[in-house]
Amino acid sequence: MQLNQRRLRLRNKLTALENSKLQKKWPKVREGQKLQSKKRILLFSVFLLISATIWLLNALSKNYTSVLEYPLVYADFPEDKVFIGDLPEHLDLQINAHGYALLRYRMFRKPVPISFDISAFNLSRGQDSSSPYILTRYLKDQISRQLPAELQLLEIKPDTLSFQFAGKVSRMVKIQADFNYSIVTQFTIKDKIMLTPDSVEVTGPDLILDTLAFIYTERQDLGELTKNYEDKVRLNQNPDLTYNLTRVECFIELERFTELQVSVPIEVLNLPDSILLQTFPSSIKVNCKIGLSKYDRIESYPFRAVVDYEKIEERAPTLSVSIQNPPDYLLSYEYYPKTVEFLKSRR
């Protein structure tokens, strides 16, 4: 019995010893396997890179047809004409070139704009003589000279460049302020917004200048004006026009305003010589709001309050009163009565 127990203990010790040796050896086995796997991956990557390089070199050794977008600038327009409308800012060039040349161009070269000298070509004219055009195939030689020698130009798109010209003229145009503002209570602008100079010489297409009434300043928000305003303001630019100046002096002078009432006699328009017409009342009251600097003018101003005999309706007891030629310096006005009774008789 004791002998069997000793054998069992000895066997357990041998098993434990073998397990210990295996545990010490296993990390080295795993480390060796990882190293072999890394070597295989590295070797595969090297072969893959070599294969890709050989494929790329083989591909670049061939000729390709590609479309390049080339910027376009225009020069030397006719001196007595001005261009209106839009022109293409680039041309689509169909190019045939070696793969190396195309790759080098696309990756390392910034396109130099193609300069198109309009005066160097006789522009064709269609039914509208103000809209000449040129077929871009006639530009092929000029554009080819501006391209790198390794790029062969095959085709140009668009196939037509159209030009719309107008006569170039100059004239003086009034300047008008484009301001957003309010004015503090009990004040108003004394005369008007003063711009110095009040006109600008404008040069551009006759089609535009023939209908141009004003040149506006740049829009500004002045907020609430509590005192006089003075500053230099820019003119609003139009890409089709040129000005002989870009800024003007602006001055806004404020003054107090007041209210007063004037009495205006009623006149009768279109009255036949054989008829007498008397209105009741014979005058109206006009309440005016006006700047203090104009106060002395208003009492002597020739207001006209009128009724029209031809607008008398049958059995109508009244006639409407209207005000003619009110002064333009009035801020506002109201009058009463708006209608008057009348008595008609023969002379």
C-alpha positions in Angstrom: 0.0 0.0 0.0 2.7 2.5 0.9 4.6 1.5 -2.3 1.6 2.3 -4.5 1.3 5.7 -2.9 5.0 6.5 -3.5 4.6 5.5 -7.1 1.6 7.8 -7.5 3.4 10.7 -6.0 6.4 10.2 -8.3 4.2 10.0 -11.3 2.5 13.3 -10.4 5.8 15.0 -10.0 6.9 13.8 -13.4 3.7 15.1 -15.0 4.1 18.5 -13.3 7.7 18.7 -14.5 6.7 17.9 -18.1 3.9 20.5 -18.0 6.3 23.1 -16.6 8.8 22.5 -19.5 6.0 22.8 -22.0 4.8 26.1 -20.5 8.3 27.5 -20.8 8.7 26.3 -24.4 5.2 27.5 -25.7 5.9 31.3 -25.8 9.0 30.7 -27.9 7.0 28.6 -30.3 4.3 31.3 -30.6 6.9 34.0 -31.1 8.5 32.0 -33.9 5.1 31.6 -35.6 4.4 35.4 -35.4 7.8 36.2 -36.9 7.3 33.8 -39.8 3.8 35.4 -40.4 5.3 38.9 -40.5 8.0 37.8 -43.0 5.4 36.3 -45.3 3.3 39.6 -45.2 6.4 41.7 -45.8 7.4 39.6 -48.7 3.9 39.7 -50.2 3.8 43.5 -49.8 7.2 43.9 -51.6 6.0 41.7 -54.5 2.7 43.7 -54.6 4.5 47.0 -54.7 6.9 45.8 -57.4 3.9 44.5 -59.5 2.0 47.8 -59.1 5.1 49.8 -60.1 5.6 47.7 -63.2 2.0 48.0 -64.1 2.0 51.8 -63.6 5.2 52.2 -65.6 3.7 50.1 -68.4 0.5 52.1 -68.3 2.3 55.4 -68.4 4.4 54.3 -71.3 1.3 54.4 -73.5 -0.5 57.4 -75.2 -3.9 58.6 -73.9 -6.6 61.0 -75.0 -7.9 63.2 -72.2 -9.9 66.4 -71.7 -8.2 69.3 -69.9 -9.9 72.4 -68.6 -7.8 75.4 -69.6 -8.5 78.9 -68.4 -9.1 81.5 -71.0 -8.5 85.3 -70.9 -9.5 87.8 -73.6 -7.5 90.8 -74.8 -7.5 93.7 -77.2 -11.2 94.4 -77.7 -12.2 97.0 -80.3 -11.5 100.4 -78.9 -14.9 102.0 -79.9 -16.9 99.0 -78.7 -17.6 97.5 -75.3 -18.4 93.9 -74.7 -21.6 92.9 -72.9 -22.8 89.5 -71.7 -20.8 86.5 -70.6 -18.0 84.7 -72.2 -16.7 81.2 -71.3 -14.0 81.4 -68.6 -12.3 78.2 -69.9 -12.0 75.9 -72.9 -12.2 72.1 -72.8 -9.2 70.8 -74.8 -9.1 67.3 -76.0 -5.5 66.3 -75.7 -3.4 63.3 -76.9 -0.2 62.8 -74.9 2.1 60.3 -73.3 0.9 59.0 -69.9 4.0 60.5 -68.2 3.2 63.9 -69.7 -0.4 63.8 -68.6 0.4 62.7 -65.1 3.2 65.4 -64.8 0.8 68.1 -66.1 -2.1 67.2 -63.8 0.1 66.8 -60.7 2.7 69.4 -61.0 1.7 72.1 -63.5 -0.7 74.9 -63.0 -2.4 75.8 -66.3 -1.3 79.2 -67.7 -4.4 81.0 -69.0 -4.7 81.0 -72.7 -4.6 84.5 -74.0 -7.1 85.1 -76.8 -6.3 88.3 -78.8 -9.7 89.2 -80.4 -8.3 91.9 -82.7 -6.1 89.2 -84.4 -9.1 87.5 -85.9 -11.7 88.6 -88.4 -14.9 87.8 -86.5 -17.8 86.3 -88.5 -21.1 88.1 -88.4 -24.5 86.4 -88.4 -27.9 88.0 -89.0 -27.3 90.3 -85.9 -24.3 92.4 -86.8 -23.8 93.4 -83.1 -23.2 89.7 -82.2 -20.1 88.5 -84.2 -18.7 85.0 -83.5 -15.6 82.9 -84.2 -15.4 79.1 -84.6 -12.8 77.8 -82.1 -11.3 75.4 -84.7 -9.6 78.6 -86.1 -7.9 79.1 -82.8 -6.2 75.8 -82.8 -2.8 77.0 -84.0 -2.8 79.9 -81.5 -3.7 77.7 -78.6 -1.3 75.0 -79.6 1.6 77.4 -79.4 0.7 78.2 -75.8 0.5 74.6 -74.7 3.5 72.5 -73.6 5.1 70.8 -76.7 4.4 67.3 -75.3 0.6 67.9 -75.4 -1.1 67.4 -78.8 -4.3 69.4 -79.2 -7.0 67.4 -81.0 -10.3 69.3 -80.4 -11.6 72.5 -78.7 -15.0 72.9 -77.0 -17.2 74.9 -77.2 -17.0 75.0 -80.9 -18.1 78.6 -81.1 -17.4 81.8 -79.2 -20.0 84.5 -79.5 -19.4 88.2 -78.8 -22.0 90.8 -78.2 -20.8 94.3 -78.6 -22.4 97.7 -78.0 -21.3 101.2 -78.8 -19.0 102.8 -76.2 -20.3 106.1 -75.0 -19.8 108.5 -72.1 -22.1 111.0 -70.4 -22.8 112.7 -67.1 -25.3 110.9 -64.8 -26.8 112.2 -61.5 -25.8 110.5 -58.3 -28.5 109.5 -55.8 -27.9 108.5 -52.2 -29.1 105.0 -51.1 -29.4 105.4 -47.4 -31.6 103.8 -44.8 -32.2 106.2 -41.8 -34.6 107.8 -39.4 -34.6 111.2 -37.9 -35.0 112.2 -34.2 -38.4 113.6 -33.2 -39.2 117.3 -34.2 -36.3 117.4 -36.8 -36.1 117.0 -40.5 -33.6 117.4 -43.3 -33.1 121.1 -44.1 -33.0 120.9 -47.8 -31.9 117.5 -49.2 -29.1 115.1 -49.0 -26.2 117.0 -50.5 -23.7 115.1 -52.7 -20.5 116.7 -54.0 -20.1 116.4 -56.9 -23.7 115.5 -57.7 -22.9 113.9 -61.0 -20.4 111.4 -62.3 -19.0 110.8 -65.8 -20.0 107.2 -66.8 -18.6 105.2 -69.7 -20.1 102.0 -71.0 -22.4 100.4 -73.5 -24.9 102.7 -75.1 -27.6 100.1 -74.5 -27.2 100.7 -70.7 -26.5 104.4 -70.7 -29.6 105.2 -72.8 -31.8 104.1 -69.9 -29.6 105.0 -67.0 -31.3 107.6 -64.7 -29.0 107.6 -61.7 -25.8 106.2 -60.2 -26.5 105.2 -56.7 -24.1 105.2 -53.7 -23.5 102.0 -51.9 -26.4 101.2 -49.5 -25.7 102.3 -45.9 -27.7 102.1 -42.7 -27.2 105.4 -40.9 -29.6 104.5 -38.0 -31.3 107.4 -36.2 -29.8 110.8 -37.1 -29.6 113.2 -34.1 -27.2 115.7 -35.6 -25.7 116.7 -39.0 -24.1 113.9 -40.9 -20.9 114.2 -43.1 -18.8 111.5 -44.7 -17.3 110.2 -47.9 -19.4 107.5 -49.5 -18.6 105.0 -52.3 -20.5 104.7 -55.5 -22.2 101.4 -56.2 -20.1 99.7 -58.9 -21.5 98.2 -62.1 -19.2 95.7 -63.8 -20.3 97.0 -67.3 -19.6 100.6 -66.5 -16.6 102.8 -65.5 -16.7 106.0 -63.5 -14.4 109.0 -63.5 -14.6 108.9 -59.6 -15.4 106.3 -57.0 -16.4 108.5 -53.9 -18.4 111.6 -53.2 -18.8 113.9 -50.3 -22.1 113.5 -48.5 -23.7 116.1 -46.1 -27.0 115.9 -44.3 -28.1 119.0 -42.4 -30.9 118.8 -39.9 -33.3 121.5 -38.7 -36.4 121.7 -36.6 -39.8 121.8 -38.2 -43.0 123.5 -37.3 -46.7 123.6 -38.3 -48.8 126.4 -39.6 -52.1 127.1 -41.2 -52.9 129.1 -44.3 -56.2 130.1 -45.9 -56.5 129.6 -49.7 -59.4 131.0 -51.8 -61.2 128.5 -54.0 -61.0 128.9 -57.8 -63.4 127.5 -60.3 -62.0 125.8 -63.4 -63.8 125.5 -66.8 -66.5 127.9 -65.8 -68.6 129.1 -68.8 -68.9 132.9 -69.3 -72.6 132.8 -68.9 -72.5 131.1 -65.5 -71.8 132.3 -62.0 -70.7 129.8 -59.4 -70.2 130.5 -55.7 -68.8 128.0 -53.3 -69.6 127.6 -49.6 -67.2 128.2 -48.0 -65.2 130.4 -50.4 -61.8 129.2 -49.1 -60.2 126.2 -47.4 -57.7 125.9 -44.6 -54.3 124.2 -45.3 -52.3 122.8 -42.4 -48.6 122.6 -43.4 -45.6 120.9 -41.8 -42.5 122.7 -42.8 -38.8 123.2 -41.8 -38.1 126.5 -39.9 -35.9 127.8 -42.7 -38.8 127.8 -45.1 -41.3 129.3 -42.8 -41.2 132.8 -44.3 -41.8 131.5 -47.8 -45.0 129.6 -47.2 -47.3 132.6 -46.4 -46.5 134.2 -49.8 -46.6 131.0 -51.7 -49.3 130.9 -54.4 -51.3 127.9 -53.3 -54.3 127.0 -55.6 -57.4 125.3 -54.3 -59.7 124.5 -57.2 -63.1 123.0 -58.1 -64.0 121.9 -61.6 -67.3 123.1 -63.1 -67.3 120.2 -65.6 -67.3 117.7 -62.8 -70.7 118.9 -61.4 -73.0 115.9 -61.4 -76.8 116.3 -61.8 -78.5 116.9 -58.5 -75.1 116.6 -56.7 -75.0 119.2 -53.8 -71.2 119.4 -53.5 -67.9 119.7 -55.5 -64.6 118.1 -54.6 -61.7 120.4 -53.8 -58.1 119.7 -54.9 -54.8 121.4 -54.2 -52.6 122.3 -57.2 -48.8 123.1 -57.2 -48.0 122.6 -53.5 -44.4 123.6 -52.8 -42.0 120.7 -52.9 -40.3 121.7 -49.7 -43.5 120.9 -47.6 -42.9 117.9 -45.4 -46.7 117.2 -45.5 -50.0 119.0 -45.7 -53.7 118.5 -45.0 -56.6 120.7 -46.0 -60.3 120.9 -45.2 -63.0 120.9 -46.2 -62.4 118.3 -49.0 -65.8 119.1 -50.6 -67.8 122.4 -50.7 -71.4 123.2 -51.5 -72.1 125.6 -54.4 -74.7 127.9 -55.8 -75.0 128.2 -59.6 -76.7 131.1 -61.4 -76.7 132.8 -64.8 -75.1 136.1 -65.4 
